[in-house]
Amino acid sequence: MSRFHVRAEAVTGTLVQLDAAETYHLARVLRLGEGDIVRALDGAGHEFTVRLTRISQRAAEGVVIERVARPVESPLDLTLAQAIPKGDKLERIIRMVTELGVSRISPLLTERTIARGEAFDWAHRLARCDRVATEAAKQSGRTVIPAVDSPRALDAWLTTVDPAVCLLCLSAGEPAGMGQVLPPGRPGRLSVIVGPEGGRTEAEMDQLRARGALVAGLGPRILRTDTAGPVIVALLQARYGDLDPVP
């Protein structure tokens, strides 16, 4: 059964309203019509089984025939702060980490970031990143679509991070592993920082350590930037979240 995301305020009693983008996908791509049954996710942990009653050019409506709680969101509030890689790698990273349950993706501009782009390019690219996150959330059955932030320089991003957030920085060649530096209990909020293809500068590492970031490696092999993010997210979800680790 097809899934659609709606805003929480789009559900009023037994009536559900779908926006223009979801209506287009519903009517033009899936060829659904009045009387068909779909599922709607409200971003607050609820799933509604809905019978479509009206479909227009810009909106669709339906009535709720079943309402259930869907506890599919991870108990770990996890942000991936990813240095922007070349090409379309960022979109692939967003797709994978959305499926793995991150709460937010924060693209970072670092000193060795190759793919910077101009402001007008980022407006278009962020719209695509949002679509990728939405599609991945639908595919994986999530009730919440993770936010994708506008790109920020590393130092600017650090000023926006709450001091209570636990920062974990991955660094190739770091002898200490994740298990050696992370706290035993689940952090309230956790942000993982992954560097660009060329790695971070010493000045950036000093800046992160001064902010209190925990620095860890991921073993003896060097992972690509578009591999490291999903790998560490999966490991953290197994340690603190809702992925069962292999015995």
Secondary structure, DSSP 8 states (H G I E B T S, - for coil): --EEE--GGGEETTEEEE-HHHHHIIIIIS---TT-EEEEE-SSSEEEEEEEEEE-SS-EEEEEEEEEE---S-SSEEEEEEE--STTHHHHHHHHHHHTT-SEEEEEE-TT-S----HHHHHHHHHHHHHHHHHHHHHHT-SS--EE---EEHHHHHHHS-TTSEEEEE-TT-SSBHHHHS-SS--SEEEEEE--TT---HHHHHHHHHTT-EEEB--SS---HHHHHHHHHHHHHHHTSS-----
